[in-house]
Amino acid sequence: MSNVPQRLRELRKEAKLTQSDVAKFLNISESAYGYYEQGRNEISIGSVQKLAEKYNVSVGYILCETDEKQPYDSEAAFLAFANDPELQVFYKELPESDEEAVRRLRDIWEIIKHEKK
C-alpha cells in the first residue's frame, strides 16, 4: 500500500485537479495542502472525509487502510449508526446530559479518532 501523501497526490491527479483546486475545496491555503502531499503535515479527519466524498472513495482508502476504492456512502454510514441498538440508547440519553459531560465525551471521541490501530 502507498502512504497517505502519495494517495492524496494520486487521487488529485486522477481527478485532474491542481493543488490549488483542492486547497480551495478544503478552504485552506495552497501551501497547507501541498504540505499534506509532501507529508510535512498530517491532514485532518474532516478534510479526509470531504475528499472521500469528492473523490467517491472511502476514508479508509485515503488513509491507506485498504486498497479497495469503496465509494463513500454517508447515508449508509448514518443508517448503520442509526440502526445500532447500543448507539440508539446513547443517542437518546445524550440530550439529557449536562454540558460538561457532553464536552468530555467530545474530548474522548477526539482521542479515539486519532488512535492508531
MMTF fields as JSON, N, C-alpha, C and O atoms, coordinates in Angstrom:
{
  "mmtfVersion": "1.0.0",
  "mmtfProducer": "UNKNOWN",
  "numBonds": 467,
  "numAtoms": 468,
  "numGroups": 117,
  "numChains": 1,
  "numModels": 1,
  "chainsPerModel": [1],
  "groupsPerChain": [117],
  "chainIdList": ["A"],
  "bondAtomList": [4, 2, 8, 6, 12, 10, 16, 14, 20, 18, 24, 22, 28, 26, 32, 30, 36, 34, 40, 38, 44, 42, 48, 46, 52, 50, 56, 54, 60, 58, 64, 62, 68, 66, 72, 70, 76, 74, 80, 78, 84, 82, 88, 86, 92, 90, 96, 94, 100, 98, 104, 102, 108, 106, 112, 110, 116, 114, 120, 118, 124, 122, 128, 126, 132, 130, 136, 134, 140, 138, 144, 142, 148, 146, 152, 150, 156, 154, 160, 158, 164, 162, 168, 166, 172, 170, 176, 174, 180, 178, 184, 182, 188, 186, 192, 190, 196, 194, 200, 198, 204, 202, 208, 206, 212, 210, 216, 214, 220, 218, 224, 222, 228, 226, 232, 230, 236, 234, 240, 238, 244, 242, 248, 246, 252, 250, 256, 254, 260, 258, 264, 262, 268, 266, 272, 270, 276, 274, 280, 278, 284, 282, 288, 286, 292, 290, 296, 294, 300, 298, 304, 302, 308, 306, 312, 310, 316, 314, 320, 318, 324, 322, 328, 326, 332, 330, 336, 334, 340, 338, 344, 342, 348, 346, 352, 350, 356, 354, 360, 358, 364, 362, 368, 366, 372, 370, 376, 374, 380, 378, 384, 382, 388, 386, 392, 390, 396, 394, 400, 398, 404, 402, 408, 406, 412, 410, 416, 414, 420, 418, 424, 422, 428, 426, 432, 430, 436, 434, 440, 438, 444, 442, 448, 446, 452, 450, 456, 454, 460, 458, 464, 462],
  "bondOrderList": [1, 1, 1, 1, 1, 1, 1, 1, 1, 1, 1, 1, 1, 1, 1, 1, 1, 1, 1, 1, 1, 1, 1, 1, 1, 1, 1, 1, 1, 1, 1, 1, 1, 1, 1, 1, 1, 1, 1, 1, 1, 1, 1, 1, 1, 1, 1, 1, 1, 1, 1, 1, 1, 1, 1, 1, 1, 1, 1, 1, 1, 1, 1, 1, 1, 1, 1, 1, 1, 1, 1, 1, 1, 1, 1, 1, 1, 1, 1, 1, 1, 1, 1, 1, 1, 1, 1, 1, 1, 1, 1, 1, 1, 1, 1, 1, 1, 1, 1, 1, 1, 1, 1, 1, 1, 1, 1, 1, 1, 1, 1, 1, 1, 1, 1, 1],
  "groupList": [{"groupName": "MET", "atomNameList": ["N", "CA", "C", "O"], "elementList": ["N", "C", "C", "O"], "formalChargeList": [0, 0, 0, 0], "bondAtomList": [1, 0, 2, 1, 3, 2], "bondOrderList": [1, 1, 2], "singleLetterCode": "M", "chemCompType": "L-PEPTIDE LINKING"}, {"groupName": "SER", "atomNameList": ["N", "CA", "C", "O"], "elementList": ["N", "C", "C", "O"], "formalChargeList": [0, 0, 0, 0], "bondAtomList": [1, 0, 2, 1, 3, 2], "bondOrderList": [1, 1, 2], "singleLetterCode": "S", "chemCompType": "L-PEPTIDE LINKING"}, {"groupName": "ASN", "atomNameList": ["N", "CA", "C", "O"], "elementList": ["N", "C", "C", "O"], "formalChargeList": [0, 0, 0, 0], "bondAtomList": [1, 0, 2, 1, 3, 2], "bondOrderList": [1, 1, 2], "singleLetterCode": "N", "chemCompType": "L-PEPTIDE LINKING"}, {"groupName": "VAL", "atomNameList": ["N", "CA", "C", "O"], "elementList": ["N", "C", "C", "O"], "formalChargeList": [0, 0, 0, 0], "bondAtomList": [1, 0, 2, 1, 3, 2], "bondOrderList": [1, 1, 2], "singleLetterCode": "V", "chemCompType": "L-PEPTIDE LINKING"}, {"groupName": "PRO", "atomNameList": ["N", "CA", "C", "O"], "elementList": ["N", "C", "C", "O"], "formalChargeList": [0, 0, 0, 0], "bondAtomList": [1, 0, 2, 1, 3, 2], "bondOrderList": [1, 1, 2], "singleLetterCode": "P", "chemCompType": "L-PEPTIDE LINKING"}, {"groupName": "GLN", "atomNameList": ["N", "CA", "C", "O"], "elementList": ["N", "C", "C", "O"], "formalChargeList": [0, 0, 0, 0], "bondAtomList": [1, 0, 2, 1, 3, 2], "bondOrderList": [1, 1, 2], "singleLetterCode": "Q", "chemCompType": "L-PEPTIDE LINKING"}, {"groupName": "ARG", "atomNameList": ["N", "CA", "C", "O"], "elementList": ["N", "C", "C", "O"], "formalChargeList": [0, 0, 0, 0], "bondAtomList": [1, 0, 2, 1, 3, 2], "bondOrderList": [1, 1, 2], "singleLetterCode": "R", "chemCompType": "L-PEPTIDE LINKING"}, {"groupName": "LEU", "atomNameList": ["N", "CA", "C", "O"], "elementList": ["N", "C", "C", "O"], "formalChargeList": [0, 0, 0, 0], "bondAtomList": [1, 0, 2, 1, 3, 2], "bondOrderList": [1, 1, 2], "singleLetterCode": "L", "chemCompType": "L-PEPTIDE LINKING"}, {"groupName": "GLU", "atomNameList": ["N", "CA", "C", "O"], "elementList": ["N", "C", "C", "O"], "formalChargeList": [0, 0, 0, 0], "bondAtomList": [1, 0, 2, 1, 3, 2], "bondOrderList": [1, 1, 2], "singleLetterCode": "E", "chemCompType": "L-PEPTIDE LINKING"}, {"groupName": "LYS", "atomNameList": ["N", "CA", "C", "O"], "elementList": ["N", "C", "C", "O"], "formalChargeList": [0, 0, 0, 0], "bondAtomList": [1, 0, 2, 1, 3, 2], "bondOrderList": [1, 1, 2], "singleLetterCode": "K", "chemCompType": "L-PEPTIDE LINKING"}, {"groupName": "ALA", "atomNameList": ["N", "CA", "C", "O"], "elementList": ["N", "C", "C", "O"], "formalChargeList": [0, 0, 0, 0], "bondAtomList": [1, 0, 2, 1, 3, 2], "bondOrderList": [1, 1, 2], "singleLetterCode": "A", "chemCompType": "L-PEPTIDE LINKING"}, {"groupName": "THR", "atomNameList": ["N", "CA", "C", "O"], "elementList": ["N", "C", "C", "O"], "formalChargeList": [0, 0, 0, 0], "bondAtomList": [1, 0, 2, 1, 3, 2], "bondOrderList": [1, 1, 2], "singleLetterCode": "T", "chemCompType": "L-PEPTIDE LINKING"}, {"groupName": "ASP", "atomNameList": ["N", "CA", "C", "O"], "elementList": ["N", "C", "C", "O"], "formalChargeList": [0, 0, 0, 0], "bondAtomList": [1, 0, 2, 1, 3, 2], "bondOrderList": [1, 1, 2], "singleLetterCode": "D", "chemCompType": "L-PEPTIDE LINKING"}, {"groupName": "PHE", "atomNameList": ["N", "CA", "C", "O"], "elementList": ["N", "C", "C", "O"], "formalChargeList": [0, 0, 0, 0], "bondAtomList": [1, 0, 2, 1, 3, 2], "bondOrderList": [1, 1, 2], "singleLetterCode": "F", "chemCompType": "L-PEPTIDE LINKING"}, {"groupName": "ILE", "atomNameList": ["N", "CA", "C", "O"], "elementList": ["N", "C", "C", "O"], "formalChargeList": [0, 0, 0, 0], "bondAtomList": [1, 0, 2, 1, 3, 2], "bondOrderList": [1, 1, 2], "singleLetterCode": "I", "chemCompType": "L-PEPTIDE LINKING"}, {"groupName": "TYR", "atomNameList": ["N", "CA", "C", "O"], "elementList": ["N", "C", "C", "O"], "formalChargeList": [0, 0, 0, 0], "bondAtomList": [1, 0, 2, 1, 3, 2], "bondOrderList": [1, 1, 2], "singleLetterCode": "Y", "chemCompType": "L-PEPTIDE LINKING"}, {"groupName": "GLY", "atomNameList": ["N", "CA", "C", "O"], "elementList": ["N", "C", "C", "O"], "formalChargeList": [0, 0, 0, 0], "bondAtomList": [1, 0, 2, 1, 3, 2], "bondOrderList": [1, 1, 2], "singleLetterCode": "G", "chemCompType": "PEPTIDE LINKING"}, {"groupName": "CYS", "atomNameList": ["N", "CA", "C", "O"], "elementList": ["N", "C", "C", "O"], "formalChargeList": [0, 0, 0, 0], "bondAtomList": [1, 0, 2, 1, 3, 2], "bondOrderList": [1, 1, 2], "singleLetterCode": "C", "chemCompType": "L-PEPTIDE LINKING"}, {"groupName": "TRP", "atomNameList": ["N", "CA", "C", "O"], "elementList": ["N", "C", "C", "O"], "formalChargeList": [0, 0, 0, 0], "bondAtomList": [1, 0, 2, 1, 3, 2], "bondOrderList": [1, 1, 2], "singleLetterCode": "W", "chemCompType": "L-PEPTIDE LINKING"}, {"groupName": "HIS", "atomNameList": ["N", "CA", "C", "O"], "elementList": ["N", "C", "C", "O"], "formalChargeList": [0, 0, 0, 0], "bondAtomList": [1, 0, 2, 1, 3, 2], "bondOrderList": [1, 1, 2], "singleLetterCode": "H", "chemCompType": "L-PEPTIDE LINKING"}],
  "groupTypeList": [0, 1, 2, 3, 4, 5, 6, 7, 6, 8, 7, 6, 9, 8, 10, 9, 7, 11, 5, 1, 12, 3, 10, 9, 13, 7, 2, 14, 1, 8, 1, 10, 15, 16, 15, 15, 8, 5, 16, 6, 2, 8, 14, 1, 14, 16, 1, 3, 5, 9, 7, 10, 8, 9, 15, 2, 3, 1, 3, 16, 15, 14, 7, 17, 8, 11, 12, 8, 9, 5, 4, 15, 12, 1, 8, 10, 10, 13, 7, 10, 13, 10, 2, 12, 4, 8, 7, 5, 3, 13, 15, 9, 8, 7, 4, 8, 1, 12, 8, 8, 10, 3, 6, 6, 7, 6, 12, 14, 18, 8, 14, 14, 9, 19, 8, 9, 9],
  "groupIdList": [1, 2, 3, 4, 5, 6, 7, 8, 9, 10, 11, 12, 13, 14, 15, 16, 17, 18, 19, 20, 21, 22, 23, 24, 25, 26, 27, 28, 29, 30, 31, 32, 33, 34, 35, 36, 37, 38, 39, 40, 41, 42, 43, 44, 45, 46, 47, 48, 49, 50, 51, 52, 53, 54, 55, 56, 57, 58, 59, 60, 61, 62, 63, 64, 65, 66, 67, 68, 69, 70, 71, 72, 73, 74, 75, 76, 77, 78, 79, 80, 81, 82, 83, 84, 85, 86, 87, 88, 89, 90, 91, 92, 93, 94, 95, 96, 97, 98, 99, 100, 101, 102, 103, 104, 105, 106, 107, 108, 109, 110, 111, 112, 113, 114, 115, 116, 117],
  "secStructList": [7, 7, 7, 2, 2, 2, 2, 2, 2, 2, 2, 2, 2, 2, 6, 6, 7, 7, 2, 2, 2, 2, 2, 2, 2, 2, 6, 1, 7, 2, 2, 2, 2, 2, 2, 2, 2, 2, 6, 1, 1, 7, 7, 7, 2, 2, 2, 2, 2, 2, 2, 2, 2, 2, 2, 6, 7, 7, 2, 2, 2, 2, 6, 6, 1, 7, 1, 7, 7, 7, 7, 7, 7, 2, 2, 2, 2, 2, 2, 2, 2, 2, 6, 7, 2, 2, 2, 2, 2, 2, 2, 2, 2, 4, 4, 4, 1, 7, 2, 2, 2, 2, 2, 2, 2, 2, 2, 2, 2, 2, 2, 2, 2, 6, 7, 7, 7],
  "xCoordList": [0.836, 0.0, 0.878, 2.005, 0.345, 1.078, 0.874, 0.086, 1.596, 1.397, 0.347, -0.012, -0.137, -1.231, -0.869, -1.67, 0.303, 0.62, 0.59, 0.098, 1.12, 1.118, -0.316, -0.654, -1.151, -2.54, -3.284, -4.066, -3.037, -3.675, -3.277, -4.113, -1.997, -1.483, -2.101, -2.507, -2.169, -2.743, -4.217, -4.642, -4.983, -6.406, -6.599, -7.458, -5.794, -5.908, -5.599, -6.307, -4.543, -4.162, -5.19, -5.481, -5.742, -6.788, -8.006, -8.678, -8.282, -9.426, -9.077, -9.92, -7.816, -7.336, -7.523, -8.017, -7.109, -7.192, -5.795, -4.853, -5.671, -4.411, -4.437, -5.491, -3.276, -3.241, -4.076, -4.714, -4.072, -4.869, -6.361, -7.099, -6.803, -8.213, -8.63, -9.673, -7.794, -8.133, -8.077, -8.919, -7.084, -6.971, -8.221, -8.744, -8.688, -9.91, -11.096, -11.915, -11.196, -12.29, -12.269, -13.319, -11.069, -10.925, -10.912, -10.918, -10.894, -10.866, -9.589, -9.626, -8.46, -7.154, -6.215, -6.567, -5.032, -4.079, -3.491, -3.476, -3.018, -2.399, -1.169, -0.929, -0.396, 0.8, 0.422, 1.109, -0.664, -1.105, -1.459, -1.099, -2.174, -2.498, -1.226, -1.068, -0.338, 0.922, 1.708, 2.344, 1.658, 2.333, 1.717, 2.425, 0.418, -0.217, 0.39, 0.744, 0.505, 1.032, 2.524, 3.033, 3.221, 4.648, 4.887, 6.009, 3.832, 3.983, 4.543, 4.945, 4.573, 5.104, 4.074, 4.445, 2.786, 1.691, 0.7, 0.531, 0.038, -0.997, -2.329, -2.669, -3.071, -4.369, -5.386, -5.339, -6.305, -7.324, -8.361, -8.553, -9.017, -10.04, -11.189, -11.794, -11.498, -12.561, -12.233, -13.099, -10.983, -10.551, -10.555, -10.917, -10.154, -10.18, -11.613, -11.854, -12.554, -13.957, -14.467, -15.163, -14.127, -14.554, -13.976, -14.671, -12.693, -12.052, -12.612, -12.732, -12.951, -13.544, -14.843, -15.108, -15.641, -16.886, -16.59, -17.204, -15.653, -15.333, -14.805, -15.2, -13.909, -13.298, -14.106, -13.756, -15.177, -16.032, -15.266, -15.363, -14.502, -13.758, -14.013, -14.609, -13.569, -13.73, -12.636, -11.565, -12.938, -11.935, -10.764, -9.604, -11.072, -10.026, -9.079, -7.889, -9.599, -8.738, -7.755, -6.564, -8.243, -7.359, -6.304, -5.149, -6.698, -5.773, -4.905, -4.152, -5.011, -4.199, -4.479, -3.615, -5.688, -6.083, -6.547, -6.62, -6.859, -7.3, -6.912, -6.717, -6.808, -6.592, -7.884, -7.887, -8.983, -10.303, -10.853, -10.903, -11.26, -11.819, -13.325, -14.103, -13.721, -15.146, -15.673, -15.104, -16.744, -17.275, -17.768, -18.268, -17.616, -18.112, -19.625, -20.14, -20.326, -21.783, -22.242, -22.424, -22.427, -22.776, -24.134, -24.342, -25.062, -26.383, -26.289, -26.918, -25.513, -25.344, -24.641, -24.988, -23.656, -22.95, -23.9, -23.87, -24.736, -25.705, -26.703, -27.019, -27.199, -28.172, -27.563, -28.233, -26.311, -25.635, -25.56, -25.777, -25.255, -25.213, -26.599, -26.771, -27.586, -28.951, -29.596, -30.473, -29.178, -29.798, -29.08, -29.487, -28.026, -27.298, -28.006, -28.012, -28.607, -29.378, -28.583, -29.124, -27.297, -26.482, -26.281, -26.296, -26.094, -25.913, -27.223, -27.213, -28.341, -29.634, -29.858, -30.366, -29.485, -29.608, -28.746, -29.19, -27.518, -26.598, -27.187, -27.161, -27.707, -28.263, -29.448, -29.607, -30.273, -31.438, -31.037, -31.692, -29.96, -29.517, -28.709, -28.669, -28.087, -27.206, -27.881, -27.295, -29.079, -29.687, -29.96, -30.08, -30.057, -30.321, -29.039, -29.102, -27.898, -26.613, -26.297, -26.732, -25.515, -25.137, -24.014, -23.382, -23.774, -22.788, -21.394, -20.678, -21.002, -19.676, -19.511, -18.463, -20.535, -20.461, -20.349, -19.591, -21.081, -21.022, -19.646, -19.09, -19.091, -17.752, -16.723, -15.855, -16.804, -15.874, -16.014, -15.019, -17.249, -17.485, -16.838, -16.229, -16.971, -16.318, -14.805, -14.157, -14.233, -12.784, -12.341, -11.329, -13.11, -12.792, -12.885, -12.036, -13.918, -14.081, -12.9, -12.432, -12.411, -11.254, -10.03, -9.26, -9.855, -8.739, -8.903, -7.956, -10.093, -10.356, -10.133, -9.527, -10.623, -10.491, -9.037, -8.721, -8.161, -6.773, -5.861, -4.656, -6.428, -5.632, -5.23, -6.015, -4.042, -3.59, -4.052, -3.996, -4.511, -4.966, -3.815, -3.993],
  "yCoordList": [-1.183, 0.0, 1.242, 1.228, 2.299, 3.552, 4.304, 3.895, 5.414, 6.231, 7.312, 7.547, 7.96, 8.926, 10.082, 10.405, 10.721, 11.81, 11.353, 12.067, 10.159, 9.633, 9.375, 9.657, 8.845, 8.554, 9.856, 9.9, 10.917, 12.211, 12.743, 13.248, 12.623, 13.096, 12.305, 12.881, 10.974, 10.122, 10.467, 10.591, 10.62, 10.936, 12.288, 12.445, 13.263, 14.599, 14.551, 15.15, 13.841, 13.769, 12.991, 13.36, 11.918, 11.16, 12.04, 11.885, 12.963, 13.871, 15.076, 15.936, 15.128, 16.222, 17.582, 18.541, 17.623, 18.842, 19.315, 18.524, 20.598, 21.151, 21.194, 21.046, 21.397, 21.569, 22.779, 22.775, 23.791, 24.991, 24.662, 25.15, 23.832, 23.423, 22.732, 23.038, 21.798, 21.029, 21.925, 21.817, 22.803, 23.722, 24.602, 24.816, 25.104, 25.925, 25.103, 25.591, 23.871, 22.989, 22.766, 22.729, 22.617, 22.371, 23.667, 23.643, 24.792, 26.105, 26.289, 26.77, 25.888, 26.066, 26.672, 26.774, 27.069, 27.646, 26.546, 25.369, 26.959, 26.008, 25.368, 24.172, 26.168, 25.611, 24.6, 23.594, 24.861, 23.902, 22.565, 21.504, 22.628, 21.377, 20.719, 19.501, 21.515, 20.985, 20.239, 19.222, 20.754, 20.082, 18.714, 17.793, 18.567, 17.253, 16.265, 15.142, 16.706, 15.805, 15.534, 14.51, 16.444, 16.24, 15.44, 15.01, 15.239, 14.526, 15.386, 14.873, 16.695, 17.603, 17.899, 18.211, 17.809, 17.98, 16.851, 16.337, 16.463, 15.437, 16.093, 17.132, 15.493, 16.008, 15.724, 14.672, 16.662, 16.481, 15.461, 15.253, 14.839, 13.846, 14.516, 13.905, 15.762, 16.476, 16.651, 16.495, 16.974, 17.123, 15.782, 15.705, 14.728, 13.386, 13.022, 12.488, 13.31, 12.993, 13.772, 13.213, 15.048, 15.855, 15.305, 15.21, 14.943, 14.416, 13.047, 12.731, 12.242, 10.927, 11.112, 10.393, 12.077, 12.351, 12.888, 12.458, 13.825, 14.435, 13.406, 13.401, 12.538, 11.552, 10.257, 9.357, 10.166, 8.991, 7.726, 6.691, 7.847, 6.717, 6.663, 7.58, 5.608, 5.501, 6.282, 6.54, 6.646, 7.277, 6.316, 6.728, 5.035, 4.027, 3.97, 3.704, 4.217, 4.222, 5.385, 5.207, 6.566, 7.737, 7.518, 7.908, 6.893, 6.672, 5.428, 5.055, 4.788, 3.621, 2.421, 1.565, 2.365, 1.195, 0.078, -1.082, 0.43, -0.539, -0.037, 1.159, -0.966, -0.585, -0.656, -0.438, -0.962, -1.002, 0.423, 1.127, 0.834, 2.183, 2.171, 2.576, 1.709, 1.669, 3.098, 3.938, 3.372, 4.735, 5.105, 4.265, 6.367, 6.887, 7.013, 7.649, 6.414, 6.466, 6.971, 6.187, 8.285, 8.875, 8.394, 8.25, 8.144, 7.674, 6.271, 5.99, 5.399, 4.049, 4.089, 3.333, 4.967, 5.096, 5.577, 5.079, 6.537, 7.04, 5.949, 5.781, 5.211, 4.156, 3.058, 2.518, 2.732, 1.737, 2.238, 1.476, 3.509, 4.12, 4.13, 3.744, 4.575, 4.741, 3.409, 3.367, 2.331, 1.026, 0.188, -0.938, 0.73, 0.016, 0.274, 1.41, -0.762, -0.565, 0.077, 0.888, -0.279, 0.313, 1.806, 2.593, 2.191, 3.609, 4.375, 5.567, 3.724, 4.381, 4.79, 5.88, 3.928, 4.254, 5.47, 6.408, 5.439, 6.555, 7.856, 8.896, 7.779, 8.959, 9.527, 10.745, 8.651, 9.095, 9.727, 10.656, 9.224, 9.741, 11.034, 11.829, 11.25, 12.399, 13.743, 14.556, 14.019, 15.327, 15.592, 16.744, 14.524, 14.685, 14.935, 15.206, 14.847, 15.023, 16.503, 17.343, 16.808, 18.207, 18.581, 17.713, 19.89, 20.384, 19.83, 19.507, 19.716, 19.21, 17.76, 17.392, 16.949, 15.546, 15.46, 14.636, 16.286, 16.287, 16.752, 16.197, 17.778, 18.262, 17.159, 16.95, 16.452, 15.367, 14.244, 13.665, 13.943, 12.916, 13.295, 12.454, 14.553, 15.02, 14.877, 14.44, 15.247, 15.119, 13.66, 13.365, 12.755, 11.327, 10.859, 10.1, 11.312, 10.913, 11.373, 10.635, 12.589, 13.092, 12.207, 11.949, 11.753, 10.853, 9.539, 9.048, 8.981, 7.713, 7.833, 6.953, 8.925, 9.11, 9.112, 8.68, 9.593, 9.759, 8.619, 8.655, 7.61, 6.451, 5.65, 5.495, 5.159, 4.27, 2.862, 2.418, 2.155, 0.771, -0.169, -1.379],
  "zCoordList": [0.0, 0.0, 0.0, 0.495, -0.556, -0.589, 0.713, 1.565, 0.858, 2.041, 1.761, 0.607, 2.805, 2.665, 1.727, 0.849, 1.87, 0.935, -0.527, -1.4, -0.777, -2.146, -2.61, -3.76, -1.733, -2.065, -2.398, -3.348, -1.611, -1.873, -3.244, -3.994, -3.559, -4.849, -6.0, -7.009, -5.843, -6.89, -7.149, -8.298, -6.071, -6.222, -6.891, -7.759, -6.482, -7.081, -8.574, -9.383, -8.927, -10.337, -11.155, -12.293, -10.585, -11.287, -11.562, -12.582, -10.641, -10.799, -11.667, -11.922, -12.121, -12.96, -12.275, -12.868, -11.005, -10.209, -9.858, -9.808, -9.619, -9.137, -7.613, -6.994, -7.024, -5.576, -5.173, -4.121, -5.993, -5.723, -5.708, -4.852, -6.658, -6.709, -5.412, -4.833, -4.971, -3.774, -2.535, -1.644, -2.488, -1.351, -1.244, -0.15, -2.372, -2.368, -1.891, -1.112, -2.347, -1.933, -0.427, 0.215, 0.137, 1.577, 2.386, 3.617, 1.681, 2.335, 3.17, 4.302, 2.566, 3.19, 2.151, 0.976, 2.581, 1.628, 0.739, 1.099, -0.407, -1.329, -0.69, -0.854, 0.038, 0.676, 1.762, 1.935, 2.49, 3.512, 2.863, 3.371, 1.728, 1.048, 0.497, 0.579, -0.054, -0.567, 0.501, 0.224, 1.725, 2.836, 3.114, 3.523, 2.9, 3.057, 2.069, 2.43, 0.806, -0.228, -0.041, -0.498, 0.627, 0.885, 2.157, 2.421, 2.949, 4.205, 5.319, 6.363, 5.102, 6.124, 7.205, 8.336, 6.878, 7.842, 7.658, 6.552, 8.752, 8.661, 8.343, 8.91, 7.447, 7.048, 8.146, 8.784, 8.365, 9.4, 8.936, 7.738, 9.89, 9.545, 8.802, 7.921, 9.146, 8.443, 6.971, 6.11, 6.685, 5.292, 4.573, 3.399, 5.274, 4.682, 4.301, 3.219, 5.186, 4.91, 3.696, 2.848, 3.611, 2.462, 1.165, 0.154, 1.204, -0.004, -0.378, -1.562, 0.609, 0.322, -0.462, -1.426, -0.036, -0.759, -2.151, -3.127, -2.246, -3.544, -4.547, -5.713, -4.075, -4.963, -5.054, -5.816, -4.283, -4.266, -3.889, -4.549, -2.805, -2.251, -0.754, -0.189, -0.118, 1.328, 2.044, 1.496, 3.273, 4.131, 4.303, 4.274, 4.481, 4.634, 3.446, 3.613, 2.249, 1.065, 1.135, 0.882, 1.475, 1.573, 2.647, 2.475, 3.762, 4.872, 4.69, 5.59, 3.524, 3.169, 4.072, 4.263, 4.624, 5.405, 4.479, 4.884, 3.241, 2.248, 0.862, 0.648, -0.059, -1.457, -2.251, -3.463, -1.57, -2.202, -2.27, -1.261, -3.454, -3.606, -3.371, -4.235, -2.206, -1.902, -1.834, -1.137, -2.547, -2.51, -1.121, -0.372, -0.801, 0.464, 0.36, -0.56, 1.291, 1.285, 2.648, 3.578, 2.761, 4.047, 4.532, 5.736, 3.616, 4.022, 4.623, 5.643, 4.003, 4.536, 5.884, 6.792, 6.018, 7.293, 8.377, 9.503, 8.041, 9.015, 9.396, 10.574, 8.408, 8.698, 9.569, 10.449, 9.327, 10.16, 11.602, 12.544, 11.76, 13.092, 13.721, 14.877, 12.947, 13.455, 13.823, 14.685, 13.187, 13.435, 14.491, 14.776, 15.064, 16.112, 17.443, 17.918, 18.061, 19.298, 20.431, 21.182, 20.561, 21.625, 21.389, 22.336, 20.146, 19.847, 19.946, 20.253, 19.695, 19.845, 21.291, 21.557, 22.225, 23.644, 23.959, 24.621, 23.478, 23.683, 23.124, 23.783, 21.922, 21.257, 22.038, 22.131, 22.596, 23.361, 24.691, 25.163, 25.293, 26.581, 26.451, 27.391, 25.339, 25.165, 25.449, 26.163, 24.931, 25.202, 26.687, 27.104, 27.479, 28.904, 29.705, 30.904, 29.062, 29.737, 29.906, 29.118, 30.97, 31.162, 30.199, 29.597, 30.062, 29.087, 29.336, 28.388, 30.599, 30.931, 30.463, 29.932, 30.659, 30.23, 28.71, 28.198, 27.988, 26.523, 26.056, 25.108, 26.724, 26.36, 26.582, 25.734, 27.706, 27.997, 26.974, 26.538, 26.596, 25.595, 24.266, 23.606, 23.877, 22.63, 22.73, 21.779, 23.892, 24.081, 23.947, 23.311, 24.552, 24.465, 23.016, 22.548, 22.309, 20.907, 20.068, 19.2, 20.319, 19.576, 19.815, 18.89, 21.024, 21.331, 20.572, 19.957, 20.616, 19.94, 18.437, 17.825, 17.838, 16.378, 15.936, 14.828, 16.79, 16.376, 16.824, 16.574, 17.484, 17.874, 16.646, 15.711, 16.654, 15.564, 15.873, 17.02, 14.841, 15.033, 14.929, 15.062]
}
